[in-house]
Amino acid sequence: MLEGRHALVTGGGTGLGLAIARALAGAGAEVTIAGRRAEVLAAAAGPGLHPLVMDVADEASVVAGVAMAVAARGPATVCVANAGIAEGRSLARTDLAFWRRLMAVNLDGAFLTIRECLPGMRAAGWGRVIAVASIAGLRGLRGAPAYTASKHGLVGLVRGLSEEVIGSGITCNALCPGYADTEIVARNTGAIAARAGVSEAEALALMVAENRHRRLIAPGEVAAAALWLCAPGSESVNGQAIAIAGGQV
């Protein structure tokens, strides 16, 4: 399905990003997996998966990194802006440094990555922009106002860009998963347990309960949605924030 296509996935070395990258490669794409940690990317690399050290919070790194990937594999006509930080703090505990760090990665990083990939899509007359947001892009998460704001901003970016690309062969959509079975949830379990004064099992149960079907989302479910957005028949799906949470959010 994606034979001859080049896809770029940020945060592609682990979790949802790696699951999406593998799905795209399985469909025939050459996939650049971008991230900050060379050793993680090297471990994830394989057939069709090409590592690229790139920091999405650094404009120069994104400009140079995307240019390098394009020079090696052609225009990145599938752009998956997945890199993100998932951390919660109450507003009273949110200092400006924390706020800016979340925005720099979750929102600025997506903007920069998409901006640099877009010219190649326009030249090709075909492209798929997929931003991995969160249910926090659709509603507020208690104890995480900065994270919620960053994901609402990401959904807004997708909706605004979708209006610019109508009729061009490019679509722009957001995936909004609930709590997924990834390293991020594993890390946050301990943090939530400490903050709430509960056991790690109870902390995990609190996250699972946020998903309407009472289980963690499998990374493959999010990857399947991303693959569908690249498939024939999805051409009219544009500007959408697609919840993957087991029910209505």
GIHU-V775687 format. One record per pair of residues at least 12 apart in sequence whose C-alpha atoms are under 10 Angstrom apart, sorted by sequence separation. I is the first residue (numbers start at 0). J is the second residue. If there is no record, write none. Layout:
[[I,J] [I,J]]
This chain:
[[8,20] [20,32] [32,44] [38,50] [40,52] [52,64] [53,65] [116,128] [135,147] [136,148] [138,150] [139,151] [159,171] [160,172] [187,199] [188,200] [190,202] [191,203] [203,215] [7,20] [19,32] [31,44] [37,50] [39,52] [51,64] [133,146] [134,147] [135,148] [136,149] [137,150] [138,151] [157,170] [158,171] [188,201] [189,202] [192,205] [6,20] [30,44] [36,50] [37,51] [38,52] [51,65] [133,147] [135,149] [136,150] [137,151] [157,171] [158,172] [185,199] [188,202] [189,203] [191,205] [8,23] [17,32] [30,45] [32,47] [36,51] [37,52] [86,101] [113,128] [132,147] [135,150] [136,151] [156,171] [157,172] [158,173] [187,202] [188,203] [191,206] [7,23] [16,32] [17,33] [30,46] [31,47] [32,48] [33,49] [34,50] [35,51] [36,52] [37,53] [51,67] [84,100] [85,101] [113,129] [133,149] [134,150] [135,151] [136,152] [156,172] [157,173] [187,203] [188,204] [6,23] [16,33] [29,46] [30,47] [31,48] [32,49] [33,50] [34,51] [35,52] [36,53] [51,68] [84,101] [113,130] [132,149] [133,150] [134,151] [136,153] [137,154] [156,173] [188,205] [224,241] [5,23] [6,24] [16,34] [29,47] [30,48] [31,49] [32,50] [33,51] [34,52] [35,53] [36,54] [50,68] [83,101] [84,102] [132,150] [133,151] [136,154] [154,172] [155,173] [185,203] [188,206] [4,23] [5,24] [11,30] [13,32] [28,47] [29,48] [30,49] [31,50] [32,51] [33,52] [34,53] [35,54] [49,68] [83,102] [84,103] [131,150] [132,151] [135,154] [136,155] [154,173] [184,203] [187,206] [224,243] [4,24] [11,31] [12,32] [27,47] [28,48] [29,49] [30,50] [31,51] [32,52] [33,53] [34,54] [35,55] [83,103] [84,104] [85,105] [109,129] [110,130] [130,150] [132,152] [133,153] [153,173] [154,174] [2,23] [7,28] [11,32] [12,33] [13,34] [24,45] [25,46] [26,47] [31,52] [32,53] [33,54] [34,55] [83,104] [84,105] [109,130] [132,153] [133,154] [154,175] [221,242] [1,23] [2,24] [4,26] [5,27] [6,28] [7,29] [8,30] [9,31] [10,32] [11,33] [12,34] [21,43] [24,46] [25,47] [33,55] [49,71] [82,104] [83,105] [109,131] [131,153] [132,154] [184,206] [221,243] [0,23] [1,24] [2,25] [4,27] [5,28] [6,29] [7,30] [8,31] [9,32] [10,33] [11,34] [12,35] [17,40] [20,43] [21,44] [24,47] [25,48] [49,72] [81,104] [82,105] [83,106] [130,153] [131,154] [150,173] [184,207] [220,243] [1,25] [2,26] [3,27] [4,28] [5,29] [6,30] [7,31] [8,32] [9,33] [10,34] [11,35] [12,36] [21,45] [23,47] [24,48] [81,105] [82,106] [130,154] [0,25] [1,26] [2,27] [3,28] [4,29] [5,30] [6,31] [7,32] [8,33] [9,34] [10,35] [12,37] [21,46] [23,48] [55,80] [80,105] [83,108] [132,157] [150,175] [178,203] [0,26] [1,27] [2,28] [3,29] [4,30] [5,31] [6,32] [7,33] [8,34] [9,35] [10,36] [12,38] [13,39] [17,43] [21,47] [56,82] [80,106] [82,108] [83,109] [105,131] [106,132] [130,156] [0,27] [1,28] [2,29] [12,39] [13,40] [17,44] [20,47] [21,48] [55,82] [56,83] [81,108] [82,109] [105,132] [130,157] [179,206] [180,207] [216,243] [0,28] [1,29] [11,39] [12,40] [20,48] [33,61] [54,82] [55,83] [80,108] [81,109] [129,157] [178,206] [179,207] [216,244] [11,40] [12,41] [13,42] [20,49] [80,109] [128,157] [177,206] [178,207] [215,244] [216,245] [10,40] [12,42] [13,43] [79,109] [80,110] [82,112] [177,207] [178,208] [214,244] [215,245] [12,43] [17,48] [33,64] [78,109] [80,111] [81,112] [178,209] [179,210] [184,215] [213,244] [214,245] [11,43] [12,44] [33,65] [80,112] [128,160] [177,209] [178,210] [211,243] [212,244] [213,245] [11,44] [79,112] [80,113] [128,161] [177,210] [210,243] [211,244] [212,245] [213,246] [31,65] [78,112] [79,113] [176,210] [177,211] [180,214] [181,215] [210,244] [211,245] [212,246] [33,68] [78,113] [179,214] [180,215] [181,216] [209,244] [210,245] [211,246] [12,48] [32,68] [77,113] [78,114] [178,214] [179,215] [180,216] [181,217] [209,245] [210,246] [211,247] [11,48] [31,68] [78,115] [79,116] [136,173] [177,214] [178,215] [179,216] [180,217] [181,218] [210,247] [211,248] [11,49] [12,50] [30,68] [31,69] [75,113] [78,116] [126,164] [136,174] [137,175] [177,215] [178,216] [179,217] [180,218] [210,248] [11,50] [12,51] [77,116] [78,117] [136,175] [176,215] [177,216] [178,217] [179,218] [180,219] [209,248] [8,48] [11,51] [31,71] [75,115] [76,116] [77,117] [132,172] [133,173] [134,174] [135,175] [136,176] [176,216] [179,219] [7,48] [31,72] [75,116] [76,117] [105,146] [126,167] [127,168] [128,169] [129,170] [130,171] [131,172] [132,173] [133,174] [134,175] [135,176] [176,217] [179,220] [5,47] [6,48] [7,49] [8,50] [9,51] [30,72] [74,116] [75,117] [76,118] [77,119] [78,120] [106,148] [107,149] [124,166] [125,167] [126,168] [127,169] [128,170] [129,171] [130,172] [131,173] [132,174] [133,175] [134,176] [135,177] [176,218] [179,221] [8,51] [9,52] [10,53] [29,72] [74,117] [75,118] [76,119] [77,120] [102,145] [105,148] [106,149] [110,153] [121,164] [124,167] [125,168] [126,169] [127,170] [128,171] [129,172] [130,173] [131,174] [132,175] [133,176] [134,177] [7,51] [9,53] [10,54] [29,73] [31,75] [56,100] [74,118] [75,119] [76,120] [101,145] [102,146] [105,149] [106,150] [109,153] [113,157] [123,167] [124,168] [125,169] [126,170] [127,171] [128,172] [129,173] [130,174] [131,175] [132,176] [133,177] [134,178] [176,220] [177,221] [9,54] [10,55] [30,75] [56,101] [58,103] [74,119] [75,120] [76,121] [100,145] [101,146] [104,149] [105,150] [106,151] [107,152] [108,153] [123,168] [124,169] [125,170] [126,171] [127,172] [128,173] [129,174] [130,175] [131,176] [132,177] [133,178] [176,221] [9,55] [29,75] [56,102] [57,103] [65,111] [73,119] [74,120] [76,122] [98,144] [99,145] [102,148] [103,149] [106,152] [107,153] [110,156] [121,167] [123,169] [175,221] [30,77] [31,78] [32,79] [33,80] [35,82] [56,103] [57,104] [61,108] [65,112] [69,116] [74,121] [76,123] [98,145] [101,148] [102,149] [105,152] [106,153] [109,156] [110,157] [113,160] [117,164] [120,167] [121,168] [174,221] [30,78] [33,81] [34,82] [55,103] [56,104] [64,112] [65,113] [74,122] [75,123] [76,124] [77,125] [78,126] [79,127] [80,128] [81,129] [82,130] [83,131] [85,133] [97,145] [98,146] [101,149] [102,150] [105,153] [106,154] [109,157] [120,168] [121,169] [174,222] [28,77] [33,82] [55,104] [56,105] [58,107] [62,111] [66,115] [74,123] [76,125] [77,126] [78,127] [79,128] [80,129] [81,130] [82,131] [83,132] [101,150] [120,169] [54,104] [55,105] [56,106] [57,107] [58,108] [61,111] [62,112] [65,115] [66,116] [69,119] [76,126] [77,127] [78,128] [79,129] [80,130] [81,131] [82,132] [92,142] [93,143] [98,148] [99,149] [102,152] [106,156] [174,224] [55,106] [56,107] [57,108] [60,111] [61,112] [64,115] [65,116] [75,126] [76,127] [77,128] [78,129] [79,130] [80,131] [81,132] [90,141] [91,142] [93,144] [98,149] [102,153] [174,225] [55,107] [56,108] [58,110] [59,111] [61,113] [62,114] [63,115] [74,126] [75,127] [76,128] [77,129] [78,130] [79,131] [80,132] [89,141] [90,142] [93,145] [117,169] [173,225] [55,108] [56,109] [58,111] [61,114] [62,115] [75,128] [87,140] [88,141] [89,142] [90,143] [172,225] [23,77] [54,108] [55,109] [56,110] [57,111] [58,112] [61,115] [62,116] [87,141] [88,142] [89,143] [90,144] [174,228] [55,110] [56,111] [87,142] [88,143] [89,144] [90,145] [173,228] [55,111] [56,112] [86,142] [87,143] [88,144] [89,145] [172,228] [55,112] [58,115] [86,143] [87,144] [88,145] [171,228] [7,65] [85,143] [86,144] [87,145] [88,146] [113,171] [170,228] [20,79] [86,145] [87,146] [170,229] [19,79] [85,145] [86,146] [87,147] [7,68] [85,146] [86,147] [6,68] [7,69] [19,81] [84,146] [85,147] [5,68] [6,69] [16,79] [83,146] [170,233] [5,69] [16,80] [17,81] [170,234] [172,236] [173,237] [175,239] [176,240] [179,243] [16,81] [84,149] [169,234] [170,235] [171,236] [172,237] [173,238] [174,239] [175,240] [176,241] [177,242] [178,243] [179,244] [5,71] [6,72] [15,81] [16,82] [83,149] [168,234] [169,235] [170,236] [171,237] [172,238] [173,239] [174,240] [175,241] [176,242] [177,243] [178,244] [5,72] [6,73] [7,74] [8,75] [14,81] [15,82] [83,150] [168,235] [170,237] [171,238] [172,239] [173,240] [174,241] [175,242] [176,243] [177,244] [4,72] [5,73] [6,74] [7,75] [11,79] [166,234] [169,237] [170,238] [171,239] [172,240] [173,241] [174,242] [175,243] [176,244] [177,245] [3,72] [4,73] [5,74] [6,75] [7,76] [8,77] [9,78] [10,79] [11,80] [13,82] [140,209] [166,235] [170,239] [171,240] [172,241] [173,242] [174,243] [175,244] [176,245] [177,246] [3,73] [4,74] [5,75] [6,76] [7,77] [8,78] [9,79] [10,80] [11,81] [12,82] [165,235] [4,75] [5,76] [6,77] [7,78] [8,79] [9,80] [10,81] [11,82] [177,248] [4,76] [5,77] [6,78] [7,79] [8,80] [9,81] [10,82] [165,237] [4,77] [5,78] [6,79] [7,80] [8,81] [9,82] [10,83] [80,153] [164,237] [165,238] [175,248] [7,81] [8,82] [9,83] [164,238] [134,209] [161,236] [162,237] [1,77] [134,210] [161,237] [162,238] [160,237] [161,238] [160,238] [161,239] [158,237] [159,238] [157,237] [158,238] [157,238] [158,239] [156,238] [157,239] [158,240] [155,238] [157,240] [154,238] [154,239] [155,240] [154,240] [153,240] [131,221] [77,169] [81,173] [76,169] [77,170] [78,171] [79,172] [80,173] [81,174] [79,173] [131,225] [129,224] [130,225] [129,225] [86,183] [128,225] [129,226] [85,183] [127,225] [9,108] [84,183] [85,184] [129,228] [9,109] [86,186] [87,187] [128,228] [129,229] [85,186] [86,187] [127,228] [128,229] [85,187] [127,229] [9,112] [87,190] [126,229] [127,230] [137,240] [8,112] [86,190] [87,191] [136,240] [137,241] [7,112] [86,191] [137,242] [7,113] [88,194] [134,240] [136,242] [127,234] [133,240] [134,241] [132,240] [133,241] [134,242] [7,116] [125,234] [128,237] [129,238] [131,240] [132,241] [133,242] [134,243] [6,116] [127,237] [128,238] [129,239] [130,240] [131,241] [132,242] [133,243] [134,244] [138,248] [129,240] [133,244] [137,248] [135,248] [134,248] [16,131] [15,131] [6,126] [6,127] [7,128] [8,129] [9,130] [4,126] [6,128] [8,130] [9,131] [79,225] [77,228] [77,229] [76,229] [15,176] [15,179] [14,179] [15,180] [14,180] [15,181] [14,181] [15,182] [13,181] [14,182] [15,183] [13,182] [14,183] [13,183] [14,184] [22,219] [21,219] [18,217] [19,218] [22,221] [23,222] [18,218] [19,219] [22,222] [23,223] [26,226] [17,218] [18,219] [19,220] [21,222] [22,223] [25,226] [15,217] [16,218] [17,219] [18,220] [19,221] [20,222] [23,225] [14,217] [15,218] [18,221] [19,222] [22,225] [23,226] [26,229] [14,218] [15,219] [18,222] [19,223] [22,226] [26,230] [14,219] [15,220] [16,221] [17,222] [18,223] [19,224] [20,225] [15,221] [16,222] [19,225] [20,226] [23,229] [15,222] [18,225] [19,226] [1,226] [0,226] [1,229] [0,229] [1,230] [0,230] [0,231]]
